[in-house]
Each structure stands twice: as C-alpha cells, then as structure tokens.
Amino acid sequence: MKLHVDLKENGYDILVEHGILAHIQEVVDLKRKVMIITDENVPKAYTDTIAKQCKEAYIEVLPAGEASKQLSTFQALCEKLLNNHFSRKDCVLALGGGVIGDVSGFVASAYMRGIDFIQVPTTTLSQIDSSIGGKVAVNLNEVKNIIGAFYQPCKVIIDPDTLQSLPKRHYINGLIEALKAGLIYDASLFELFESEDIQAVYDTILYKALCVKKAVVEKDEKEQNLRKILNFGHTIGHAIESYYHLEEYLHGECVAMGMLYFIDDPSLKQRVLRVYERLGIQKETSFDPTSIYHLLCNDKKASGNSVTCVHVKELGKAELIETPLELLKTKLGG
C-alpha cells in the first residue's frame, strides 16, 4: 500500500507492506552514511536487517522511554553526526516508536540546518500517528514536546510485522490514536472498534487512521487551524503524563483519559467507554487538579489565559473552542 502526503516540496510517500524491512534498500536510498537511531526495546534483528543493507551504517541505541527525549540526548546525537563527518547528503533513520521518531527527527531537522530523515515506525502509536505529519521534538523539565520543529520525513516505511514483538499494553496504547481519529474525523473508523476483531482488522485501522492524518496535515501542515483537531484528548492528556513524570502511564492511555473531558454527547461518551472496556483501557486516574492546572498553563496550545480545546459533539466531527484556563480548572474539579 502506498499513500502520498502532498505538501508540495515537502511531500513524501508512506509505504505499508508486511516484510518490507527485508528489502528496504529497494525503496529508500541507503547508499550513503546512515545513522540508525533506535532503542533497547527494539529487537536487534530489525536493526541488523536494515544496517546490512546500508553502505555505511552507524547505530545508536538509546534507553527506552521518555527519558531519552531530552536536550542532552539531542546534543549527544548531533555530536555523533559531526564526529563521523555526516554531510547534507547523508541521513538519519528512526527505527522505533514515537520517542525515537521525535528525537531523531529533531536531530535531522537541526544538523546542518536539515538532512534527510527516514521514519521506520515499529509500534502501533508511531505507525498510526506520530511517524507522519512532521512534528519532531524533545521534552523540557517534564513538559512534553516543548522544544521542537515541523520537519517532514523524506519517506515513511511501515512494516506491520514489527508489531509481533510489541507487548500487548503498548499495542493497545497506539490504537487510542486511531480511535481518536475516528472520533474527530471518520465515524467508520471508530465503528471498527465497536464491532470488529481489532487485531484481525489492524491493516484497515492503520489505513483509515493514516488517511485521516494525511488529509488533515495536507490542509494545515503547520497547525494554524484544522490540524489542531488532532490534539483531541492531548491537552489534559499531556498534563496527566507530566504530572506522573512521564513514567506511570503511556501516551495513549493519557490521551484516552483526556478525551473523555471533551466528548459533549453523553450517548457517544458511553459508546467510547464501552470501547475502553473492550480494550482494557483505564478511564480515569487520581491527581491534584491545581497541579494539572499549572501544567496546562505551560501547554503549547495555551495563549494568555486561555487554551484551544477540541470538542466532539457528534461522532466524526470536531470543533475547536477557545477555553479560559480557569474553566478547565473547574472541569478538572479544582
């Protein structure tokens, strides 16, 4: 399957194929220096499969998790590129989940003011959502993605077979972003979660979720308006992540909790809760509302005393509403 993200000179292809890692050299240029950035949870076999197809591979294995998404990691990777004499003709290849894609993309965006960046996502979260769209970033003082850029990959290579090594919790974590895409844009995608064997129809879920993000990003690459709907659930979700020091809960789990605050139709909320039960997703957690409020004040979407929140009033349709921060504090129970 091939999709093209049409962003004029920043456009790129998304290739989805079972087993494509084994012949990735046929679809991307690896006849140059390639820094493969991955983490310790990604099977070494995936890294070796790609590395042996490269003319000159440099492998960097980071600790797994959000702790790697920091400025010190960014600096260390840039130094490795410099010390190994990478030029503008060379590239960075991200092999892993969302954290690896974010930090690798930020490195590629900054080194020599930009070198080629290839995304090879190996988790449901990164395949369904974070590997496309060009948002790259690191965290600062436990505030998510506050230092970053818009920098599109030159190609995205998705091999669904890599999910076979993924723990069940992480597999489900990524599905939340597809559920989100259905809620805000494609009712038929959401309905798959209600009626189908989710694992059996993963390829269909992946395709539909990619189509949603592709359509939105093509209309609003730099998040000036429409693309903000992709933040559904993220405003409070990111604050919950930060509150728990980016450790207790996974990203998708926090987004799932965050979405419930902004589903305005009670009957739709009940449908969502039934899907959560089906997937085994936690619907709420305990936190100090005042602490969450202070974290919301640091959100990138906050401006002055308000923040843009994404509401879903009916299935498949999202609405952007500028919301006073004090009102959110009340909604949180503070």
N, C-alpha and C positions, 0 to 999 in steps of 0.2 A: 504494500500500500504506500502511495506517495501523496503527500499534501504539500502545497507551496504556500508559504506565508508571503503575501505580496506587500512588501514595504519598499517598493522602488529599488534604489541601490542597496538597501539593507535587507532585501528579501532573501529567503533561504528555503530549502526543501526539508521536509520531515519524512524520513523513510522508516516504515514499520515492517519488519519481517522477522519471523521466527528463525533463529540461527544465523542472523546476519553478521554477528561478531566474527564468525569463522572466515568471512571474506570481505571484511570492512575495507580493505585496501582497494577494492573494486569501485567503491562509491565515494571515498574521500582520499585526498592527496596526503599520503604518508611518506612520500619520497623527500623528506626534509627532517630537520630536528623537530621532535615531538615530545613535549613534556606531558606525560600521562599523570594526572593528579587523581588519586583515589583515596580510599580509607581502609582501615584494618578490617572492617566487616565485609568488604567486597572480596569475593573469592579470588585468590591469586590466579586461578586458571583463566579468569576473564582478562586480567591484566596481561598475563603471558600471551594469550591468544592475540591481543592487539599488538603488543610490543614486538612479537616476532614478525609482524607484517610491516613494521616501520623501518625506514632506512637507518634512523638514529634515534633511539628511544631513551628518555630519561624518566625514571619512575619515582614519584614522590607519594609516599603512603602516610596519610595524616591520621591522627586519632579520630575515632568515630564520634559524631555528635556535635552539638552547637559550640562546644569549647574550641573547635578548630576555626570557627567563623569569627576571627578577631584580627585586628590590625597587625599584631606580631606575626601571625601566620602569613598574611598578605606580604609583609616585608620580607620574610624568610624566602618565600617562593619567588619573589621578584629578584632577590639576590642570587638565587639558584639560576634563574634565566640569564642574568648578567654574567655570572661566573662561568657559565657554559657557552657564552657568546651566541645566545639566540639573537636572530635578526628579525626584521619585519616580515621576512619571507617564511619564518618558522611558525609553529602553532602550539597552542595549549589544548589538551583533550581532557575533558572532565568525565571520569568514569565512576559513577556512584549515584548518590541521592541528591536531595536539594541542597544540603550544606556544601557538598563538593562542587555542585554546579554554580552556586552563588560565589564562593571564594575563588574558584578557578576563573569564572567569567570576569570578576573584578580585577584579578591579576592580568588577564588578557587585555582588558579594556585600558589599563594604565601603562603597561610595559611598552615603551617606545610609542606612547600615545595610541596603542592599539595594534594587536596582532591577531591572526586567525584563532577562532575559538570554536571547538567542536564539542557538542554535547552528546554523551552516550549514557543516558539515564538507566539506572538498574533497580529502581524502586517504583512502586505504584505512584507515589507522590510526585516524583520527578518525571515519570513518563506521562502522567495525566496532566500535569500542570507546570511545574517550575522550570522544566528544560526549554520551554518555548516562551517567547514574549520579551526576552532581553533584559529582565530585571536581575541585576547582579549586585551583591552587597555583602558587608560584614556587620557584625553587631558592635555596639559600644556601650560599656557599662550596663550590660544586660538589656539594653534597648534594642529590639530586633531591627535589623536591616537599615540602620540609621545612616550608615556611611556606604554609598554605592553609586551606581550609574545605570543608565539604559545602554546596553551593549548587546546587539543581536549576535547569535551564533552564526557561523557560516553554513552549518549543517547540523541537523539533529538525527541521530541514528538510534532507533528504538528496537531492541530485541526482547520481546515479551518472555522468552525463555529464561532470562536472567532473574525473573521473579521466583523461580523454583527454589532459590536459596534464601528467600526472604522469610523471616519469622511472621507468623500469622498477624500479630499485632501491627507490625509495620506495613503489611499488605493492606489491612483494613484502614490504617491511618491515611494512606494515599487515596483510597476510594472516597473519602469525605470531600475532596476537591471536585470529584466527578459529580457527587450528589449536589454540591453547591452549584455547579454549572447547570445542572438540571433545574434547580430551584429558580435561578435567576434568568435562564435563557431558553431552555429546551425541556418542555414538560415530558416528552417521550423518554428522555434520558433518566429523569427522576423515576418514572414509572417502571423502568427496568429493575430498580432496586426494590420495588414493591412486589413484583410478580415473577421474577426470573431467578434461576440458579446463577448467582452473581459471578462465581468463578468460571462457569461454563460460557458466559457471555462477555467475559472480560474484554476481548478484542473489540466487540461492539461498543462497550462502555468507553474504552480508550478512544476509539474513532470519534464517537459523538462528543466526548469531552474536548478532544483536540480541535474539532470543528468549531466548538463554541469559543475557545480561546483564540483560535485563528481569526474568526470573524470579528471579535471584539478588538483584538490588537491591530488588525488591519485598519479599522476605523479610527483608532485612537492609540497610536504607538506610545506616546509619552504621558499617558494618563491625564489628559486635560479635562476629560468629561466622561464619556461612556465607559472607558476601561476601569473607572472607579468601582463599577458594579462587581468586578472580580474580587473586591475587598470584602464582600459579604461574609460576615462572621469573623473577620480578621481584626476589627477594631478592638473588641473586647477579648477576642481570642489571643491576640498578641500580648495584651496586658496580662492575661492569665499565665501565658508562657513565661513572661518576665517575672511575674510575682513568684512563680515556683523556680526561679533562677534557671529557666530553660532546661530543666532536668526532669521534673516529676512527670510531665505529660508531653506527648508528641504533638507536633504542629497541628495535624488534622484533628486530633482529639480536642484541642483547644478551640479550633475553628468550629467544630460541631457544637460545643457549648455556647460559643459566641453567636452562632446563627439563631439560636432559639430566642434571643432577646429582640430580634427584628423580623420575625415571621408574624405578620399582623392578623392573619386569618386563623382563628382558633382551630377550625377543622383541618386546615393544612398542617398546623403545628402537631396535631395528633397523628397525622399520617407520617410526619417526619419522625416523631417519637417511636412509632411502630417500626420504622426502618432502623432506627438506632438500636432498638431491642433485638431486631433480627441480626444486626451486625455485631451486637455485644458492645455498643459504644456507651460510655458514661455520659449522662445528660447534664450533670452539674457537679460542682465541687465547692468546698468552703474556701472563703477568702475574706480579707478585710476590705470592705468597699472603699475606704479612704485611700488605702494603698493602691488599689486598682485605679482609682480616680487620678492619682498623681502620675501613674504610668500612662494613662490616657492623655494627659497633658503633653507628654513627650512624643505622642504619635505623629508620624509624618503627615497624616491627614488633618491634624489639628491646625486651626488658624485663629489666633486670638483666643476668644472664649468659646469657640465652637469647633465641631468636627463634622465632617461629611460622613453620614451613616447610610448604609444600604439597607433598604426595607424591601421585603417581599410581601405584597398584598394579595397576590394570586399566583398560582403555580406558573412558572416560566416567565415571570415579569418582575423586574427590579426597579426600584425608584430611589434616587439619591435625595436625601433630606439633610439640610444643614441643621445640626442639633446643638443647642447650648450644652457645654460640658456639665453644668450644674444639673441639667435634666438627666444626663446619663448617670450622674452620681445618684440621683433619686431612683432611677431604673435599677441600679445595682443594689439598692437597699441601703444606701448611705445617707 
